[in-house]
Amino acid sequence: MKDQGAPITEEEWLLRRVHLENFDSINPPKISLYAFKPQVKGRFPDTTGISFYRQSCIQDIEKVLAKTDETKRPKYGIVRLPVSS
């Protein structure tokens, strides 16, 4: 597992928690661009950008959902994309 303070490389993968309403289709998966826009309303507006997790810095991908209320977790998916994108 990489140290989070280590520089990000182009070979790494990023993870993002995305509400299922932002999946335009599941098979094959297509994600709405809206899933990657900062949230400007609500309890937790994105004031410093949107959140990603570095896959190389976490042991369990499920930790991406850890801050989501347990009852709401089934309404979210985890999107994995290369840093190079």
N, C-alpha and C positions, 0 to 999 in steps of 0.2 A: 504494500500500500504506500502510495506517495504521500509526502508531507504537503499539506495544503499551501504552504508558503513557497513551494518549489515553482519555478516558472512553468507555465502551461506550454505544452508542445502540440504541434499540428496533428500528431498521431493519437491524441487523447479524444475521449468521448465525453460529452456533456449530457446531463440528465435534467429534465424539467417535468414538474408535476403539471398535468393539463386536465382540466375538467372535460368529461366525456362529451359535453355539448360542442366542444371544439374539434371533435373528430368528425370530419365530413363523411368518412366511411371507415369501417373497421377492417374489411378484407377486400383489397389491400388497404392498409392504414393510410389515410390522408388526413393531415392536420390543417385546420384553418389557420391562416396567418394571424388571426385575432389572438390565438394562444400565445403569441410571442410579442404582444403589445403590453406595455406597462399598464397596470391597473391604476386608474386615476380616482376611482370612487371607492367607497366602502370603508371598513374598519382599518384596513392595512394598505393604504395607497403606496404604490412603488415610487418612492421619491429619489432613489439612487439607481434605478434600472431594474430589470427583471432578474429573477433568481434562477440560477443554474447550479447544479452540483457536478463536481468533477468525479466521474466514475472511478478513476484511479485513486481517489482519496477517501472513498467509503468502502467498508467491507460488505455491507448489506444494502442492496438497492432499495429495499423496503423502507430504509431510513428517509428516503425522499418524501414519503407519506407521513412520517412521524409527527409532523406539526399539524396534520389534518385531523380533525375530530374523527374518532374511530367509526362513528356511525355514518360519516360522509365519505370515507375512503373508497367504498365501492363505486362512487361517482367520478373517480379520477383514474387516469392512466399515467404512465411514465413514458415520456418520449426521450429517445436516445438519438443524439446527432453528433457527427464529428465536429471537432473544433474547426477544422478546415472549411466548414460550411459557413 
